[in-house]
Amino acid sequence: MKLSTKIILPIILISALLILLNGCSGTVPDDSPGYTPGSITGRIMVPEDCSDCLTGGQCFPPRGINDDIPDHWVAAEDAIVTVVPHATLTDEDGYYTLTNVEPGVYYVITATYKNLVLKDVVEPDGVEAGETYEAGTANCYSTALGLYVEYLWDMEVDAGDIESMVEAYIETDKFTELVDTVCCIIEDCDNITNYCCLVECDEPE
């Protein structure tokens, strides 16, 4: 059955009116983010030679206290660095830049190089609109911290509570032991994500 002109004509007119109104209102496409993005820069270094707990428990010093790197750590070229949903590769000197990152705190940066995994954390004041956050060089300390923050996210801890929990946890002996364990895993060129229960038990299962 053919539609009559009385039915078709109003449909055409309404459709044309909607198109005209959308064009005049300057509708923003769905892919405009609604915020001014920031960016994250940092560096990924890895042990040059892997052996069984090469550090003997003496880990790469915490970022912010001493950014020196051990003599046997070298730049990781073409390491995959991610902050979901962003990803990039490191250059020949191990540096990376993640762009168009939404402002926020406690993003966990994950770097994968061959079988190695290192992590870092964007801490307060975090990524700010239009600004660049300097993450420094990922190390054993930052990797342990990243694992703990990821654990808190998985436990659905409120973002506002993470800061106080992190501040308390890093002062404990358990966190020191976690850093040592993570350092041994990294120096052994093993993948820390293979060890479930690492944060809860502070030791490989």
Z-matrix of the N, CA and C atoms (Angstrom, degrees):
N
C 1 1.460
C 2 1.514 1 108.92
N 3 1.326 2 116.80 1 130.60
C 4 1.446 3 121.36 2 -178.71
C 5 1.519 4 110.60 3 -81.12
N 6 1.376 5 114.40 4 140.18
C 7 1.455 6 118.42 5 176.11
C 8 1.507 7 109.66 6 -73.67
N 9 1.300 8 117.55 7 141.52
C 10 1.455 9 121.30 8 -179.64
C 11 1.517 10 110.85 9 -78.20
N 12 1.313 11 115.27 10 161.03
C 13 1.467 12 121.71 11 178.65
C 14 1.520 13 110.17 12 -61.02
N 15 1.325 14 117.87 13 -31.65
C 16 1.461 15 121.30 14 -179.26
C 17 1.529 16 112.02 15 -64.72
N 18 1.337 17 117.19 16 -27.40
C 19 1.457 18 121.32 17 179.29
C 20 1.526 19 110.95 18 -88.35
N 21 1.339 20 116.37 19 -44.39
C 22 1.467 21 121.62 20 -175.16
C 23 1.522 22 111.85 21 -67.30
N 24 1.330 23 117.65 22 -43.76
C 25 1.457 24 121.37 23 -174.94
C 26 1.527 25 113.09 24 -59.97
N 27 1.338 26 119.73 25 -46.79
C 28 1.481 27 119.14 26 177.41
C 29 1.528 28 112.72 27 -60.59
N 30 1.352 29 116.88 28 -37.59
C 31 1.467 30 120.21 29 179.26
C 32 1.519 31 110.85 30 -61.85
N 33 1.337 32 115.84 31 -44.79
C 34 1.470 33 120.85 32 179.17
C 35 1.518 34 110.95 33 -62.59
N 36 1.321 35 116.19 34 -43.03
C 37 1.470 36 120.22 35 -178.08
C 38 1.527 37 111.12 36 -66.07
N 39 1.328 38 117.13 37 -42.67
C 40 1.472 39 121.05 38 179.75
C 41 1.516 40 110.36 39 -64.83
N 42 1.341 41 117.38 40 -42.28
C 43 1.468 42 121.10 41 179.18
C 44 1.518 43 111.03 42 -61.72
N 45 1.330 44 116.40 43 -44.53
C 46 1.464 45 120.43 44 179.56
C 47 1.520 46 110.89 45 -63.25
N 48 1.340 47 116.94 46 -38.96
C 49 1.462 48 121.05 47 179.90
C 50 1.527 49 111.00 48 -64.90
N 51 1.349 50 117.40 49 -42.21
C 52 1.464 51 121.27 50 179.04
C 53 1.523 52 111.71 51 -62.81
N 54 1.334 53 116.64 52 -41.95
C 55 1.472 54 120.99 53 177.81
C 56 1.513 55 110.40 54 -62.28
N 57 1.327 56 116.11 55 -42.52
C 58 1.467 57 120.63 56 -179.85
C 59 1.520 58 111.31 57 -64.61
N 60 1.334 59 117.13 58 -42.54
C 61 1.458 60 120.82 59 -179.59
C 62 1.522 61 111.62 60 -65.48
N 63 1.328 62 117.44 61 -41.51
C 64 1.470 63 120.88 62 178.45
C 65 1.512 64 111.14 63 -63.49
N 66 1.340 65 115.50 64 -38.66
C 67 1.464 66 119.33 65 179.41
C 68 1.509 67 112.06 66 -67.46
N 69 1.312 68 117.62 67 -36.32
C 70 1.465 69 121.49 68 -177.85
C 71 1.520 70 112.14 69 -78.08
N 72 1.331 71 117.22 70 -28.50
C 73 1.460 72 118.95 71 -175.40
C 74 1.516 73 112.84 72 -81.98
N 75 1.343 74 116.86 73 -6.04
C 76 1.467 75 119.79 74 178.62
C 77 1.510 76 112.15 75 62.90
N 78 1.327 77 117.60 76 46.61
C 79 1.458 78 122.09 77 -178.11
C 80 1.528 79 110.84 78 -58.59
N 81 1.348 80 116.85 79 131.36
C 82 1.463 81 121.39 80 -179.71
C 83 1.524 82 108.99 81 -80.90
N 84 1.336 83 118.42 82 132.55
C 85 1.466 84 120.56 83 178.24
C 86 1.530 85 110.75 84 -59.91
N 87 1.341 86 114.58 85 156.29
C 88 1.466 87 120.26 86 -177.43
C 89 1.526 88 112.51 87 -60.81
N 90 1.379 89 118.18 88 -25.29
C 91 1.460 90 120.14 89 -176.94
C 92 1.566 91 111.18 90 -91.01
N 93 1.260 92 123.35 91 14.03
C 94 1.481 93 119.69 92 165.57
C 95 1.498 94 107.33 93 -82.88
N 96 1.380 95 116.84 94 132.92
C 97 1.470 96 112.78 95 -165.36
C 98 1.517 97 115.17 96 -79.68
N 99 1.330 98 117.98 97 -19.01
C 100 1.464 99 118.45 98 -178.74
C 101 1.510 100 113.81 99 84.68
N 102 1.327 101 118.21 100 7.06
C 103 1.464 102 122.55 101 177.84
C 104 1.523 103 108.64 102 -151.27
N 105 1.309 104 115.74 103 161.89
C 106 1.468 105 120.05 104 175.02
C 107 1.521 106 107.86 105 -89.03
N 108 1.338 107 118.03 106 114.79
C 109 1.463 108 119.74 107 -175.67
C 110 1.520 109 113.02 108 -72.03
N 111 1.304 110 115.15 109 158.52
C 112 1.455 111 122.18 110 172.21
C 113 1.511 112 109.02 111 -115.71
N 114 1.329 113 117.29 112 -167.60
C 115 1.458 114 120.50 113 178.56
C 116 1.525 115 110.08 114 -146.31
N 117 1.322 116 115.51 115 163.98
C 118 1.464 117 122.75 116 -179.66
C 119 1.524 118 108.87 117 -127.45
N 120 1.314 119 117.11 118 130.03
C 121 1.457 120 120.66 119 174.54
C 122 1.521 121 109.41 120 -120.85
N 123 1.310 122 115.97 121 155.48
C 124 1.455 123 120.17 122 178.52
C 125 1.511 124 110.67 123 -175.84
N 126 1.326 125 115.68 124 -170.92
C 127 1.452 126 120.84 125 -178.26
C 128 1.522 127 109.85 126 -140.34
N 129 1.321 128 115.65 127 143.37
C 130 1.448 129 121.68 128 178.51
C 131 1.525 130 108.98 129 -116.09
N 132 1.322 131 115.13 130 121.45
C 133 1.465 132 122.70 131 175.22
C 134 1.523 133 107.86 132 -120.97
N 135 1.324 134 116.75 133 150.19
C 136 1.465 135 121.29 134 -178.52
C 137 1.525 136 109.47 135 -138.06
N 138 1.343 137 117.29 136 157.43
C 139 1.467 138 119.69 137 176.44
C 140 1.530 139 111.00 138 -62.31
N 141 1.321 140 115.85 139 133.95
C 142 1.472 141 120.25 140 -179.85
C 143 1.520 142 111.40 141 -72.38
N 144 1.319 143 116.24 142 -43.42
C 145 1.463 144 121.57 143 179.50
C 146 1.518 145 108.75 144 -119.58
N 147 1.309 146 115.72 145 130.67
C 148 1.456 147 119.38 146 -178.35
C 149 1.523 148 110.33 147 -97.82
N 150 1.311 149 115.49 148 134.11
C 151 1.458 150 120.56 149 174.72
C 152 1.521 151 107.69 150 -148.02
N 153 1.309 152 116.21 151 176.24
C 154 1.456 153 120.42 152 -175.47
C 155 1.522 154 110.78 153 -74.18
N 156 1.326 155 117.06 154 106.50
C 157 1.467 156 122.67 155 179.27
C 158 1.526 157 111.76 156 48.59
N 159 1.313 158 116.10 157 59.92
C 160 1.466 159 122.79 158 -176.24
C 161 1.522 160 112.15 159 -58.61
N 162 1.342 161 116.49 160 -30.72
C 163 1.464 162 119.41 161 -176.54
C 164 1.515 163 113.00 162 -75.31
N 165 1.320 164 117.86 163 -18.51
C 166 1.457 165 119.95 164 -175.70
C 167 1.509 166 111.95 165 61.81
N 168 1.330 167 115.86 166 28.24
C 169 1.458 168 119.98 167 179.23
C 170 1.519 169 114.02 168 90.84
N 171 1.333 170 117.50 169 -8.37
C 172 1.464 171 120.62 170 178.15
C 173 1.520 172 108.35 171 -92.26
N 174 1.320 173 115.73 172 105.05
C 175 1.462 174 120.16 173 -171.70
C 176 1.521 175 112.67 174 -91.68
N 177 1.309 176 112.62 175 162.17
C 178 1.457 177 121.34 176 172.36
C 179 1.527 178 107.41 177 -55.11
N 180 1.357 179 119.69 178 124.72
C 181 1.463 180 121.71 179 -174.31
C 182 1.524 181 113.07 180 -56.55
N 183 1.328 182 117.73 181 151.24
C 184 1.466 183 121.56 182 -179.05
C 185 1.520 184 112.14 183 -58.69
N 186 1.335 185 114.59 184 141.39
C 187 1.463 186 119.59 185 176.24
C 188 1.525 187 109.30 186 -60.81
N 189 1.316 188 117.19 187 140.19
C 190 1.458 189 121.10 188 -179.58
C 191 1.512 190 111.44 189 97.79
N 192 1.336 191 117.50 190 -23.34
C 193 1.462 192 121.13 191 175.07
C 194 1.520 193 109.39 192 -99.06
N 195 1.309 194 116.53 193 -44.31
C 196 1.451 195 121.13 194 -179.87
C 197 1.520 196 108.53 195 -155.64
N 198 1.324 197 117.23 196 114.73
C 199 1.456 198 120.74 197 -178.02
C 200 1.518 199 112.79 198 -91.93
N 201 1.339 200 117.70 199 8.39
C 202 1.456 201 119.65 200 175.60
C 203 1.522 202 109.28 201 -64.30
N 204 1.325 203 116.02 202 150.27
C 205 1.454 204 120.24 203 179.23
C 206 1.520 205 109.52 204 -115.50
N 207 1.316 206 118.44 205 149.34
C 208 1.461 207 120.56 206 178.52
C 209 1.525 208 111.55 207 -59.48
N 210 1.310 209 116.69 208 151.37
C 211 1.463 210 121.50 209 -177.62
C 212 1.524 211 112.12 210 -60.49
N 213 1.333 212 116.29 211 -30.45
C 214 1.468 213 118.80 212 -175.35
C 215 1.532 214 112.89 213 -89.51
N 216 1.339 215 118.36 214 2.84
C 217 1.463 216 121.05 215 175.26
C 218 1.523 217 109.02 216 -92.53
N 219 1.339 218 116.67 217 135.85
C 220 1.463 219 121.91 218 -177.23
C 221 1.529 220 109.83 219 -125.75
N 222 1.337 221 115.47 220 162.22
C 223 1.465 222 120.69 221 179.77
C 224 1.523 223 110.61 222 -64.48
N 225 1.323 224 115.83 223 138.47
C 226 1.463 225 121.55 224 179.03
C 227 1.525 226 109.23 225 -99.84
N 228 1.324 227 116.66 226 101.54
C 229 1.465 228 120.56 227 178.44
C 230 1.524 229 109.92 228 -81.71
N 231 1.325 230 115.39 229 137.95
C 232 1.465 231 122.64 230 179.06
C 233 1.527 232 113.32 231 64.11
N 234 1.341 233 116.59 232 28.51
C 235 1.463 234 119.23 233 169.08
C 236 1.530 235 107.84 234 -72.38
N 237 1.313 236 116.86 235 144.13
C 238 1.466 237 121.45 236 179.00
C 239 1.521 238 108.28 237 -87.92
N 240 1.327 239 116.62 238 120.52
C 241 1.467 240 121.75 239 -178.58
C 242 1.523 241 108.41 240 -115.44
N 243 1.325 242 116.44 241 129.34
C 244 1.456 243 120.08 242 -176.00
C 245 1.523 244 112.40 243 -133.05
N 246 1.308 245 114.98 244 142.98
C 247 1.460 246 124.61 245 160.70
C 248 1.519 247 103.39 246 -134.65
N 249 1.319 248 115.42 247 105.09
C 250 1.465 249 120.74 248 -171.29
C 251 1.523 250 110.30 249 -49.36
N 252 1.356 251 117.89 250 129.51
C 253 1.456 252 127.99 251 4.41
C 254 1.530 253 113.06 252 -96.99
N 255 1.325 254 118.19 253 16.23
C 256 1.460 255 121.09 254 -174.34
C 257 1.522 256 110.69 255 -90.86
N 258 1.349 257 115.82 256 146.97
C 259 1.456 258 120.72 257 178.59
C 260 1.527 259 109.54 258 -148.87
N 261 1.330 260 115.95 259 149.76
C 262 1.461 261 121.04 260 176.96
C 263 1.525 262 108.61 261 -156.37
N 264 1.322 263 115.86 262 176.74
C 265 1.459 264 122.04 263 177.26
C 266 1.518 265 109.78 264 -115.12
N 267 1.321 266 116.79 265 151.00
C 268 1.464 267 120.57 266 175.44
C 269 1.526 268 109.89 267 -79.68
N 270 1.337 269 115.97 268 153.64
C 271 1.459 270 120.02 269 176.53
C 272 1.523 271 110.14 270 -84.70
N 273 1.334 272 116.84 271 -171.41
C 274 1.468 273 120.85 272 -175.13
C 275 1.522 274 113.03 273 -65.03
N 276 1.333 275 116.85 274 -18.60
C 277 1.464 276 120.89 275 178.19
C 278 1.529 277 112.35 276 -100.77
N 279 1.338 278 116.50 277 7.68
C 280 1.460 279 120.48 278 177.39
C 281 1.514 280 115.75 279 85.66
N 282 1.336 281 117.70 280 4.82
C 283 1.468 282 120.52 281 -177.81
C 284 1.530 283 111.64 282 -86.82
N 285 1.322 284 115.49 283 150.87
C 286 1.460 285 121.32 284 178.50
C 287 1.527 286 109.68 285 -142.55
N 288 1.330 287 115.67 286 158.66
C 289 1.467 288 122.45 287 172.03
C 290 1.516 289 108.74 288 -139.51
N 291 1.315 290 115.86 289 124.17
C 292 1.465 291 122.28 290 174.67
C 293 1.526 292 107.51 291 -102.88
N 294 1.323 293 116.76 292 121.98
C 295 1.466 294 120.76 293 -175.29
C 296 1.530 295 110.97 294 -108.54
N 297 1.339 296 114.09 295 169.90
C 298 1.470 297 121.89 296 177.83
C 299 1.525 298 112.97 297 57.24
N 300 1.331 299 115.72 298 37.55
C 301 1.456 300 121.05 299 179.83
C 302 1.531 301 109.83 300 -88.87
N 303 1.313 302 116.25 301 132.82
C 304 1.464 303 120.76 302 178.70
C 305 1.524 304 109.73 303 -67.30
N 306 1.335 305 118.29 304 136.64
C 307 1.471 306 120.30 305 178.00
C 308 1.519 307 111.89 306 -54.18
N 309 1.332 308 116.30 307 140.42
C 310 1.458 309 120.26 308 -178.90
C 311 1.518 310 111.25 309 167.07
N 312 1.324 311 116.02 310 177.76
C 313 1.465 312 121.35 311 -178.85
C 314 1.525 313 110.30 312 -126.48
N 315 1.318 314 114.47 313 164.48
C 316 1.462 315 123.10 314 177.38
C 317 1.519 316 114.23 315 56.91
N 318 1.345 317 116.30 316 34.91
C 319 1.453 318 118.81 317 165.85
C 320 1.524 319 107.46 318 -70.05
N 321 1.331 320 117.34 319 140.06
C 322 1.463 321 121.24 320 176.02
C 323 1.523 322 108.63 321 -99.77
N 324 1.319 323 115.61 322 119.75
C 325 1.460 324 122.61 323 177.95
C 326 1.523 325 107.44 324 -90.91
N 327 1.316 326 117.32 325 128.19
C 328 1.464 327 121.58 326 179.50
C 329 1.515 328 109.77 327 -118.79
N 330 1.329 329 116.75 328 127.49
C 331 1.461 330 122.34 329 177.84
C 332 1.522 331 109.00 330 -115.89
N 333 1.321 332 115.93 331 128.18
C 334 1.459 333 121.85 332 178.67
C 335 1.517 334 108.94 333 -116.68
N 336 1.338 335 115.66 334 125.22
C 337 1.467 336 120.95 335 179.19
C 338 1.525 337 107.68 336 -137.75
N 339 1.345 338 115.08 337 109.53
C 340 1.462 339 120.41 338 -173.39
C 341 1.535 340 108.16 339 55.21
N 342 1.328 341 118.79 340 -119.08
C 343 1.457 342 120.31 341 -179.61
C 344 1.527 343 112.64 342 -94.31
N 345 1.330 344 116.02 343 -6.41
C 346 1.461 345 120.70 344 -176.69
C 347 1.528 346 111.70 345 -82.53
N 348 1.327 347 115.64 346 145.33
C 349 1.462 348 121.62 347 172.44
C 350 1.522 349 108.12 348 -132.02
N 351 1.329 350 116.66 349 124.67
C 352 1.457 351 121.77 350 173.18
C 353 1.513 352 108.21 351 -121.62
N 354 1.339 353 115.28 352 155.32
C 355 1.464 354 119.44 353 -178.98
C 356 1.525 355 110.76 354 -133.30
N 357 1.309 356 114.73 355 160.77
C 358 1.455 357 121.99 356 174.56
C 359 1.521 358 107.02 357 -145.45
N 360 1.323 359 116.33 358 166.63
C 361 1.462 360 120.81 359 -176.47
C 362 1.524 361 109.95 360 -132.29
N 363 1.328 362 115.79 361 132.94
C 364 1.462 363 120.68 362 171.22
C 365 1.513 364 107.19 363 -82.74
N 366 1.328 365 116.37 364 109.21
C 367 1.463 366 122.03 365 -176.03
C 368 1.533 367 110.29 366 -100.34
N 369 1.346 368 118.27 367 169.85
C 370 1.477 369 120.18 368 177.01
C 371 1.517 370 110.36 369 -55.15
N 372 1.304 371 118.32 370 140.65
C 373 1.459 372 129.61 371 7.12
C 374 1.537 373 113.44 372 -80.22
N 375 1.295 374 118.77 373 2.66
C 376 1.450 375 121.88 374 172.53
C 377 1.515 376 114.79 375 73.42
N 378 1.335 377 114.94 376 -165.85
C 379 1.462 378 121.85 377 177.24
C 380 1.522 379 108.09 378 -77.60
N 381 1.329 380 116.31 379 123.78
C 382 1.460 381 121.22 380 179.57
C 383 1.519 382 110.04 381 -108.75
N 384 1.318 383 115.83 382 153.03
C 385 1.461 384 121.19 383 -177.68
C 386 1.522 385 110.93 384 -57.63
N 387 1.316 386 115.59 385 124.80
C 388 1.450 387 121.39 386 177.29
C 389 1.516 388 114.99 387 74.53
N 390 1.331 389 118.28 388 3.55
C 391 1.460 390 122.20 389 -177.24
C 392 1.531 391 110.81 390 -111.96
N 393 1.332 392 115.44 391 163.85
C 394 1.458 393 121.54 392 177.81
C 395 1.521 394 110.01 393 -110.01
N 396 1.330 395 116.43 394 126.77
C 397 1.460 396 122.08 395 177.50
C 398 1.521 397 108.60 396 -91.72
N 399 1.333 398 116.35 397 126.18
C 400 1.460 399 121.77 398 178.91
C 401 1.526 400 108.86 399 -92.17
N 402 1.319 401 116.33 400 107.70
C 403 1.460 402 120.37 401 -176.83
C 404 1.525 403 112.60 402 -83.19
N 405 1.330 404 117.55 403 -14.20
C 406 1.459 405 119.37 404 -177.67
C 407 1.515 406 111.05 405 74.73
N 408 1.326 407 117.03 406 -156.73
C 409 1.459 408 122.56 407 -178.45
C 410 1.520 409 109.98 408 -102.16
N 411 1.328 410 115.99 409 125.98
C 412 1.461 411 120.12 410 178.29
C 413 1.526 412 109.48 411 -63.86
N 414 1.334 413 116.03 412 143.14
C 415 1.459 414 120.13 413 -178.79
C 416 1.524 415 109.73 414 -149.18
N 417 1.337 416 116.22 415 -169.11
C 418 1.470 417 120.06 416 -178.89
C 419 1.525 418 110.65 417 -63.30
N 420 1.326 419 116.89 418 -42.22
C 421 1.457 420 122.31 419 -178.67
C 422 1.528 421 110.82 420 -62.79
N 423 1.334 422 116.46 421 -50.25
C 424 1.462 423 119.74 422 -177.72
C 425 1.526 424 111.12 423 -66.72
N 426 1.327 425 117.14 424 -31.78
C 427 1.461 426 120.08 425 177.86
C 428 1.527 427 110.87 426 -67.04
N 429 1.335 428 116.62 427 -44.17
C 430 1.464 429 120.52 428 176.77
C 431 1.527 430 110.47 429 -61.28
N 432 1.334 431 116.64 430 -41.52
C 433 1.462 432 120.87 431 179.02
C 434 1.523 433 110.73 432 -64.12
N 435 1.339 434 116.18 433 -41.49
C 436 1.456 435 120.40 434 178.18
C 437 1.523 436 112.58 435 -61.55
N 438 1.338 437 115.79 436 -40.09
C 439 1.462 438 120.03 437 177.71
C 440 1.525 439 111.03 438 -62.80
N 441 1.332 440 116.02 439 -40.70
C 442 1.463 441 119.98 440 -179.03
C 443 1.529 442 111.54 441 -67.22
N 444 1.341 443 116.48 442 -42.89
C 445 1.464 444 119.80 443 179.19
C 446 1.525 445 110.54 444 -64.56
N 447 1.332 446 116.69 445 -40.75
C 448 1.473 447 119.57 446 176.31
C 449 1.534 448 110.68 447 -61.20
N 450 1.311 449 116.23 448 -39.13
C 451 1.465 450 120.86 449 178.01
C 452 1.532 451 110.36 450 -61.40
N 453 1.339 452 116.73 451 -42.06
C 454 1.465 453 120.35 452 178.68
C 455 1.522 454 111.22 453 -64.94
N 456 1.342 455 116.64 454 -40.64
C 457 1.460 456 119.59 455 177.39
C 458 1.525 457 110.44 456 -61.58
N 459 1.355 458 116.47 457 -43.50
C 460 1.465 459 120.43 458 179.69
C 461 1.526 460 111.72 459 -62.94
N 462 1.339 461 115.77 460 -30.50
C 463 1.469 462 120.41 461 177.53
C 464 1.527 463 111.60 462 -81.76
N 465 1.351 464 115.53 463 2.55
C 466 1.467 465 122.89 464 178.72
C 467 1.523 466 112.25 465 60.19
N 468 1.330 467 115.07 466 37.93
C 469 1.462 468 120.16 467 174.59
C 470 1.518 469 108.86 468 -72.15
N 471 1.317 470 116.83 469 137.72
C 472 1.459 471 121.39 470 179.65
C 473 1.521 472 110.44 471 -61.52
N 474 1.337 473 115.19 472 139.16
C 475 1.465 474 120.03 473 -177.13
C 476 1.520 475 112.06 474 -56.25
N 477 1.319 476 116.76 475 -34.06
C 478 1.459 477 120.25 476 -179.57
C 479 1.514 478 113.41 477 -68.48
N 480 1.342 479 117.06 478 -21.97
C 481 1.465 480 120.69 479 -179.41
C 482 1.528 481 112.86 480 -90.94
N 483 1.325 482 116.76 481 -16.50
C 484 1.462 483 119.84 482 -175.71
C 485 1.519 484 111.64 483 -61.93
N 486 1.330 485 117.01 484 -42.58
C 487 1.470 486 120.30 485 -176.78
C 488 1.526 487 111.16 486 -57.29
N 489 1.324 488 117.92 487 -48.82
C 490 1.462 489 120.29 488 -178.14
C 491 1.524 490 111.66 489 -67.25
N 492 1.331 491 117.17 490 -35.51
C 493 1.458 492 120.31 491 179.04
C 494 1.524 493 111.16 492 -69.06
N 495 1.325 494 116.81 493 -39.29
C 496 1.465 495 120.82 494 177.83
C 497 1.526 496 110.08 495 -64.71
N 498 1.331 497 116.60 496 -45.82
C 499 1.465 498 120.55 497 -179.45
C 500 1.526 499 111.47 498 -57.96
N 501 1.323 500 117.08 499 -39.00
C 502 1.460 501 120.41 500 179.78
C 503 1.527 502 111.70 501 -73.84
N 504 1.334 503 116.48 502 -40.73
C 505 1.467 504 120.79 503 -174.33
C 506 1.526 505 112.71 504 -67.97
N 507 1.325 506 117.43 505 -39.60
C 508 1.472 507 119.19 506 -176.06
C 509 1.522 508 112.60 507 -69.38
N 510 1.321 509 118.02 508 -10.50
C 511 1.463 510 121.05 509 177.38
C 512 1.526 511 112.32 510 -91.40
N 513 1.316 512 117.46 511 -2.51
C 514 1.460 513 120.62 512 -175.36
C 515 1.531 514 111.47 513 -93.09
N 516 1.337 515 115.05 514 159.56
C 517 1.459 516 120.95 515 175.71
C 518 1.520 517 110.93 516 -66.79
N 519 1.329 518 116.75 517 -29.81
C 520 1.462 519 120.28 518 179.60
C 521 1.519 520 111.21 519 -61.74
N 522 1.344 521 116.29 520 -38.67
C 523 1.462 522 118.49 521 179.07
C 524 1.527 523 110.41 522 -69.91
N 525 1.317 524 117.80 523 -38.72
C 526 1.469 525 121.25 524 176.82
C 527 1.526 526 110.36 525 -59.50
N 528 1.322 527 116.26 526 -42.56
C 529 1.462 528 120.96 527 177.80
C 530 1.526 529 111.00 528 -65.55
N 531 1.348 530 116.28 529 -37.65
C 532 1.461 531 120.16 530 178.15
C 533 1.525 532 110.45 531 -63.29
N 534 1.333 533 116.43 532 -43.43
C 535 1.464 534 120.39 533 179.01
C 536 1.534 535 110.02 534 -59.82
N 537 1.341 536 116.94 535 -44.74
C 538 1.461 537 120.93 536 179.16
C 539 1.526 538 111.65 537 -61.52
N 540 1.329 539 116.37 538 -42.36
C 541 1.464 540 120.70 539 179.49
C 542 1.518 541 110.84 540 -64.63
N 543 1.335 542 116.50 541 -45.34
C 544 1.466 543 121.28 542 178.70
C 545 1.517 544 110.21 543 -61.54
N 546 1.345 545 116.68 544 -40.56
C 547 1.455 546 120.61 545 -178.92
C 548 1.530 547 110.78 546 -62.74
N 549 1.323 548 116.12 547 -42.43
C 550 1.465 549 119.44 548 179.18
C 551 1.525 550 111.10 549 -64.02
N 552 1.331 551 116.85 550 -38.82
C 553 1.471 552 120.50 551 179.16
C 554 1.524 553 110.15 552 -65.04
N 555 1.336 554 116.87 553 -43.83
C 556 1.466 555 120.87 554 179.74
C 557 1.526 556 110.84 555 -65.13
N 558 1.339 557 116.24 556 -45.64
C 559 1.464 558 119.91 557 -179.19
C 560 1.530 559 111.60 558 -64.57
N 561 1.321 560 116.23 559 -25.64
C 562 1.461 561 121.08 560 177.42
C 563 1.524 562 110.85 561 -85.30
N 564 1.343 563 116.01 562 4.48
C 565 1.473 564 122.87 563 -179.22
C 566 1.524 565 111.80 564 55.90
N 567 1.319 566 115.68 565 39.14
C 568 1.455 567 120.88 566 176.53
C 569 1.529 568 108.42 567 -105.82
N 570 1.317 569 115.72 568 164.63
C 571 1.461 570 122.23 569 -176.58
C 572 1.530 571 109.29 570 -93.86
N 573 1.325 572 116.56 571 115.30
C 574 1.466 573 120.43 572 -177.54
C 575 1.518 574 112.49 573 -62.28
N 576 1.334 575 117.62 574 -25.19
C 577 1.465 576 119.88 575 -179.04
C 578 1.528 577 111.45 576 -75.20
N 579 1.330 578 117.44 577 -6.96
C 580 1.465 579 120.13 578 174.82
C 581 1.525 580 111.40 579 -76.10
N 582 1.343 581 116.57 580 -13.88
C 583 1.460 582 120.70 581 -174.64
C 584 1.529 583 109.82 582 -102.31
N 585 1.328 584 115.78 583 91.63
C 586 1.456 585 118.52 584 174.72
C 587 1.526 586 107.20 585 -67.42
N 588 1.301 587 117.98 586 155.20
C 589 1.475 588 121.29 587 177.91
C 590 1.523 589 111.81 588 73.74
N 591 1.317 590 118.46 589 11.27
C 592 1.465 591 120.26 590 -176.97
C 593 1.520 592 111.76 591 -63.95
N 594 1.327 593 117.12 592 -44.01
C 595 1.461 594 120.41 593 -178.94
C 596 1.522 595 111.56 594 -77.31
N 597 1.320 596 116.78 595 -44.63
C 598 1.456 597 118.96 596 -177.45
C 599 1.532 598 111.45 597 -63.87
N 600 1.330 599 116.17 598 -42.26
C 601 1.459 600 119.98 599 -175.07
C 602 1.523 601 112.40 600 -98.74
N 603 1.337 602 116.51 601 -13.76
C 604 1.460 603 121.99 602 -176.86
C 605 1.526 604 111.98 603 59.40
N 606 1.310 605 117.32 604 23.51
C 607 1.457 606 120.62 605 174.98
C 608 1.521 607 108.00 606 -159.15
N 609 1.365 608 118.10 607 151.50
C 610 1.469 609 119.21 608 179.66
C 611 1.518 610 111.27 609 -59.37
N 612 1.332 611 115.28 610 146.22
C 613 1.458 612 118.79 611 178.88
C 614 1.521 613 109.28 612 -75.31
